[in-house]
Amino acid sequence: MPDLLDPDSDRGRVYRALVLHPCATADALAARTGLQVDAVRRQLEGLVAQGAVVAMEGGVWDALPPVQAVEAALRREADRHAGLRRAGEELERLFRSARRDATRYPALDVAYGTARVLGAIQRLQRSARQQIRVIDVPPYAGTSDYYLDQETTQRDRMAAGIVYRTLYDGSAFDDPVAGPNMARMIAAGEQARTLDEPPMKLVIGDDDLAVVTLRADDHDGIVALLVRPSGLLTALSNVFETLWTLAVPASAAGAHPELDARDHQILTLMASGATDDAIARRLGLGRRTVVRRVSALQARLGATTRFQAGVQAARRGWL
């Protein structure tokens, strides 16, 4: 808050006195504010510089409209912020230039320690505009409190329209910390799939930033690679999309819902290469029934072709 709006500051007291009692002398203002005359004059000069007070003939002072004074203060503050931002950007360029050498990849930064890594992931989520893609594999570095905070962040971002697609390790449901969080987020609208032993822990915000989390090589703990737009970020994005097509859709009820006997028969025949007509004849079902159940099975398995459905069903242990 500018001093002129603060009733507890000397400048605020002088300005407020002029607002309430127009066209006053410094002596009159000193009597009303309890300040020394010299102190009042110094504050009046500062208020003139702020565009809040005008000096009149005969040693009389008057306040300009408060809205006008506030707008002037806001313009000065905006100019100050813009100047700070320009200075910061220039220092950032100098910072990176001074640290760039032939062995450094300009699009890559490193963050050490659990707190910094998790903080980077939180910032990535808050800055995303469209989607967040996640590969979540053990070990899980966050505490129970962190996962609760993460749930709050994710719910807020999904409510704002951000799409979350998360690829979990097949063992995630069994983890006492990550499992409950996973189930709640899926129930809240997260798109989730599972895959046996994904190769890395990864978070990608839009196409702007990726965070790859790794075990530290030289000490206990974790380290993260922060990857900005580059060929490396594109490669990481492609890796995620490839793994996503191979993964199995997860549900809030668990990663392996039961398969009834009829669907198991249909899947077995599909995997052997039988057509819909052949399956219908073999099981004594109508062709439309088979087509409908095959389509539903492919959707459950996240498959777009019959071959892919067979592969996914085998990987999931349904065959």
C-alpha positions as CSV (number, residue, x, y, z in Angstrom):
1,M,0.0,0.0,0.0
2,P,1.5,3.4,-0.9
3,D,2.3,5.6,2.1
4,L,-0.3,8.1,1.2
5,L,-3.0,5.5,1.8
6,D,-1.6,4.3,5.1
7,P,-3.3,6.3,7.9
8,D,-0.6,5.2,10.3
9,S,2.2,6.7,8.3
10,D,3.2,10.4,8.5
11,R,2.5,10.8,4.8
12,G,-0.8,9.1,5.1
13,R,-1.8,11.3,8.0
14,V,-0.9,14.5,6.2
15,Y,-2.8,13.4,3.0
16,R,-5.9,12.3,4.9
17,A,-5.9,15.7,6.8
18,L,-5.9,17.5,3.4
19,V,-8.6,15.3,2.0
20,L,-10.8,16.1,5.0
21,H,-9.8,19.8,5.3
22,P,-9.0,21.3,1.9
23,C,-6.8,24.3,1.2
24,A,-4.8,24.1,4.5
25,T,-1.5,25.6,5.4
26,A,1.4,23.6,6.7
27,D,0.9,25.1,10.2
28,A,-2.8,24.0,10.2
29,L,-1.8,20.5,9.0
30,A,0.8,20.3,11.8
31,A,-1.9,21.1,14.3
32,R,-4.3,18.5,12.9
33,T,-1.7,15.7,12.6
34,G,0.4,16.3,15.7
35,L,3.6,16.5,13.5
36,Q,6.2,19.2,13.5
37,V,5.8,21.8,10.8
38,D,9.1,20.8,9.1
39,A,8.0,17.2,9.0
40,V,4.7,18.2,7.5
41,R,6.5,20.2,4.8
42,R,8.7,17.3,3.9
43,Q,5.7,15.0,3.6
44,L,3.9,17.6,1.4
45,E,6.8,17.8,-1.0
46,G,6.8,14.1,-1.2
47,L,3.0,14.1,-1.9
48,V,3.5,16.6,-4.7
49,A,6.1,14.3,-6.3
50,Q,3.6,11.5,-6.1
51,G,1.0,13.5,-7.8
52,A,-1.3,13.5,-4.8
53,V,-1.1,17.2,-3.6
54,V,-0.8,20.5,-5.2
55,A,0.8,23.7,-3.8
56,M,-1.3,26.9,-4.1
57,E,-0.6,30.6,-3.6
58,G,-0.2,31.9,-0.2
59,G,1.4,28.8,1.3
60,V,-1.8,26.8,1.0
61,W,-1.9,23.1,0.0
62,D,-4.7,21.0,-1.3
63,A,-5.2,17.3,-2.0
64,L,-5.9,16.0,-5.5
65,P,-8.7,13.4,-5.9
66,P,-7.6,10.1,-4.2
67,V,-8.6,8.0,-7.3
68,Q,-6.2,10.1,-9.3
69,A,-3.5,9.7,-6.7
70,V,-4.0,5.9,-6.5
71,E,-3.9,5.5,-10.3
72,A,-0.7,7.4,-10.5
73,A,0.8,5.2,-7.7
74,L,-0.4,2.1,-9.6
75,R,1.2,3.3,-12.8
76,R,4.5,3.9,-11.0
77,E,4.3,0.5,-9.4
78,A,3.6,-1.2,-12.8
79,D,6.6,0.7,-14.3
80,R,8.8,-0.5,-11.4
81,H,7.7,-4.1,-11.9
82,A,8.3,-3.9,-15.6
83,G,11.8,-2.5,-15.0
84,L,12.5,-5.3,-12.4
85,R,11.3,-7.9,-14.9
86,R,13.6,-6.5,-17.7
87,A,16.5,-6.4,-15.3
88,G,15.8,-10.0,-14.2
89,E,15.6,-11.3,-17.7
90,E,18.9,-9.6,-18.6
91,L,20.6,-11.1,-15.5
92,E,19.1,-14.5,-16.4
93,R,20.7,-14.3,-19.9
94,L,24.0,-13.3,-18.3
95,F,23.7,-16.1,-15.8
96,R,23.2,-18.7,-18.5
97,S,25.8,-17.2,-20.8
98,A,28.4,-17.3,-18.0
99,R,27.7,-20.9,-17.3
100,R,27.5,-22.2,-20.8
101,D,30.4,-24.1,-22.2
102,A,31.0,-26.8,-24.8
103,T,29.9,-29.6,-22.5
104,R,26.7,-28.0,-21.3
105,Y,23.3,-28.5,-22.8
106,P,21.6,-25.1,-22.8
107,A,18.0,-26.5,-22.4
108,L,18.9,-28.5,-19.3
109,D,19.1,-27.6,-15.6
110,V,19.6,-29.7,-12.5
111,A,17.8,-29.6,-9.2
112,Y,19.1,-31.4,-6.2
113,G,17.2,-32.7,-3.1
114,T,13.7,-33.9,-2.5
115,A,12.3,-30.4,-1.5
116,R,13.6,-28.7,-4.7
117,V,12.5,-31.5,-7.0
118,L,9.0,-31.6,-5.6
119,G,8.8,-27.8,-5.6
120,A,9.8,-27.8,-9.3
121,I,7.0,-30.3,-10.0
122,Q,4.5,-28.1,-8.2
123,R,5.5,-25.0,-10.1
124,L,5.3,-27.0,-13.4
125,Q,1.7,-27.9,-12.6
126,R,0.7,-24.4,-11.7
127,S,2.1,-23.0,-14.9
128,A,0.5,-25.5,-17.2
129,R,-2.2,-24.3,-19.6
130,Q,-3.5,-27.5,-21.3
131,Q,-2.2,-30.8,-20.0
132,I,0.2,-32.5,-17.7
133,R,1.6,-35.9,-18.5
134,V,3.1,-38.0,-15.8
135,I,5.1,-41.3,-15.5
136,D,5.0,-42.2,-11.8
137,V,7.2,-45.0,-10.7
138,P,8.7,-46.1,-7.3
139,P,10.5,-45.2,-5.2
140,Y,7.9,-42.6,-4.1
141,A,9.8,-39.7,-2.6
142,G,6.8,-37.7,-1.2
143,T,5.4,-38.1,2.3
144,S,1.7,-38.6,3.0
145,D,1.4,-34.8,3.6
146,Y,3.0,-34.2,0.2
147,Y,0.5,-36.5,-1.6
148,L,-2.4,-34.7,0.1
149,D,-1.0,-31.3,-1.0
150,Q,-0.5,-32.8,-4.5
151,E,-4.1,-33.9,-4.5
152,T,-5.2,-30.4,-3.7
153,T,-3.1,-28.9,-6.5
154,Q,-4.2,-31.5,-9.0
155,R,-7.9,-31.1,-8.2
156,D,-7.6,-27.3,-8.6
157,R,-5.8,-27.6,-11.9
158,M,-8.3,-30.2,-13.3
159,A,-11.1,-27.9,-12.2
160,A,-9.4,-25.2,-14.3
161,G,-9.6,-27.5,-17.3
162,I,-6.1,-29.0,-17.2
163,V,-6.0,-32.6,-18.4
164,Y,-3.9,-35.0,-16.4
165,R,-2.7,-38.2,-18.0
166,T,-0.7,-40.4,-15.7
167,L,1.1,-43.6,-16.4
168,Y,1.6,-45.7,-13.2
169,D,3.8,-48.6,-12.4
170,G,1.8,-51.8,-12.2
171,S,2.6,-52.0,-8.5
172,A,1.2,-48.5,-7.6
173,F,-2.1,-49.8,-6.2
174,D,-0.2,-51.9,-3.7
175,D,1.9,-48.9,-2.3
176,P,0.5,-47.7,1.0
177,V,1.1,-44.0,0.2
178,A,0.8,-43.7,-3.6
179,G,-2.0,-46.3,-4.0
180,P,-4.8,-44.4,-2.2
181,N,-3.7,-41.1,-3.9
182,M,-3.8,-42.8,-7.3
183,A,-7.3,-44.2,-6.7
184,R,-8.7,-40.9,-5.6
185,M,-7.2,-39.0,-8.5
186,I,-8.6,-41.5,-11.0
187,A,-12.0,-41.1,-9.4
188,A,-11.7,-37.3,-9.6
189,G,-11.2,-37.5,-13.4
190,E,-7.5,-38.2,-14.0
191,Q,-6.8,-40.3,-17.1
192,A,-4.6,-43.2,-15.8
193,R,-2.9,-46.3,-17.2
194,T,-0.6,-48.9,-15.8
195,L,2.5,-50.4,-17.3
196,D,5.0,-52.9,-15.8
197,E,8.2,-51.2,-14.9
198,P,8.1,-47.9,-16.9
199,P,11.7,-46.7,-17.5
200,M,11.7,-43.4,-15.7
201,K,9.9,-40.9,-13.4
202,L,8.7,-38.0,-15.6
203,V,6.4,-35.0,-15.5
204,I,5.8,-32.9,-18.6
205,G,3.9,-29.6,-18.5
206,D,2.4,-28.8,-22.0
207,D,5.4,-28.7,-24.3
208,D,7.2,-26.2,-22.1
209,L,9.0,-28.1,-19.4
210,A,9.8,-31.7,-18.4
211,V,11.1,-32.9,-15.0
212,V,12.9,-36.2,-15.0
213,T,13.6,-37.5,-11.5
214,L,16.5,-39.8,-10.8
215,R,18.3,-41.3,-7.9
216,A,21.4,-39.3,-7.1
217,D,24.6,-41.2,-8.1
218,D,27.0,-39.9,-5.4
219,H,24.7,-39.7,-2.3
220,D,21.4,-40.8,-0.9
221,G,18.5,-38.8,-2.3
222,I,17.1,-37.7,-5.6
223,V,18.0,-35.3,-8.4
224,A,15.9,-33.9,-11.2
225,L,16.7,-32.8,-14.7
226,L,14.6,-29.8,-15.8
227,V,14.3,-29.9,-19.6
228,R,13.1,-26.8,-21.5
229,P,11.8,-26.8,-25.1
230,S,14.4,-28.7,-27.2
231,G,15.0,-31.9,-29.1
232,L,15.4,-33.6,-25.7
233,L,12.0,-32.4,-24.5
234,T,10.4,-33.6,-27.8
235,A,12.1,-37.0,-27.4
236,L,10.7,-37.3,-23.8
237,S,7.2,-36.4,-25.0
238,N,7.4,-39.1,-27.7
239,V,8.6,-41.7,-25.2
240,F,5.5,-40.8,-23.0
241,E,3.1,-41.1,-25.9
242,T,4.6,-44.5,-27.0
243,L,4.4,-45.9,-23.5
244,W,0.8,-44.6,-23.2
245,T,-0.3,-46.6,-26.2
246,L,1.2,-49.7,-24.7
247,A,-0.2,-49.3,-21.2
248,V,-3.4,-50.7,-19.7
249,P,-6.2,-48.3,-18.6
250,A,-6.6,-48.2,-14.8
251,S,-9.7,-47.7,-12.8
252,A,-10.3,-46.3,-9.3
253,A,-11.4,-49.8,-8.2
254,G,-8.0,-51.3,-9.1
255,A,-5.7,-52.1,-11.9
256,H,-7.0,-55.7,-12.5
257,P,-10.9,-55.8,-12.5
258,E,-12.3,-59.3,-12.9
259,L,-13.1,-60.6,-16.3
260,D,-16.2,-62.8,-16.7
261,A,-16.1,-66.2,-18.3
262,R,-17.8,-65.1,-21.5
263,D,-15.4,-62.2,-22.1
264,H,-12.5,-64.5,-21.3
265,Q,-13.7,-66.9,-24.0
266,I,-14.1,-64.0,-26.5
267,L,-10.6,-62.7,-25.7
268,T,-9.1,-66.2,-26.1
269,L,-10.7,-66.6,-29.5
270,M,-9.7,-63.1,-30.5
271,A,-6.1,-63.8,-29.6
272,S,-6.2,-67.0,-31.8
273,G,-7.2,-64.8,-34.8
274,A,-10.9,-65.7,-34.9
275,T,-13.2,-63.3,-36.7
276,D,-16.4,-61.9,-35.1
277,D,-18.5,-64.4,-37.2
278,A,-16.3,-67.3,-36.1
279,I,-16.6,-66.3,-32.5
280,A,-20.3,-65.9,-32.7
281,R,-20.7,-69.4,-34.3
282,R,-18.3,-71.0,-31.7
283,L,-20.0,-69.5,-28.7
284,G,-23.6,-69.6,-30.0
285,L,-23.9,-65.8,-29.8
286,G,-25.4,-63.2,-32.2
287,R,-22.9,-61.4,-34.3
288,R,-24.0,-58.0,-32.9
289,T,-23.5,-59.3,-29.4
290,V,-19.9,-60.3,-30.2
291,V,-19.2,-57.0,-32.0
292,R,-20.5,-55.1,-29.0
293,R,-18.5,-57.1,-26.4
294,V,-15.3,-57.0,-28.5
295,S,-15.6,-53.2,-28.7
296,A,-16.1,-53.0,-24.9
297,L,-13.1,-55.2,-24.3
298,Q,-10.9,-53.1,-26.6
299,A,-12.0,-50.0,-24.7
300,R,-11.2,-51.5,-21.3
301,L,-7.8,-52.5,-22.6
302,G,-7.1,-49.2,-24.2
303,A,-6.6,-50.9,-27.6
304,T,-7.5,-49.7,-31.0
305,T,-7.0,-53.0,-32.8
306,R,-7.8,-56.6,-32.1
307,F,-4.1,-57.5,-32.2
308,Q,-3.3,-54.8,-29.7
309,A,-6.2,-56.0,-27.5
310,G,-4.7,-59.5,-27.4
311,V,-1.2,-58.2,-26.5
312,Q,-2.7,-56.0,-23.7
313,A,-4.8,-58.8,-22.4
314,A,-1.8,-61.1,-22.2
315,R,0.3,-58.5,-20.5
316,R,-2.5,-57.9,-18.0
317,G,-2.8,-61.6,-17.2
318,W,-6.3,-62.1,-18.7
319,L,-5.2,-64.9,-21.0
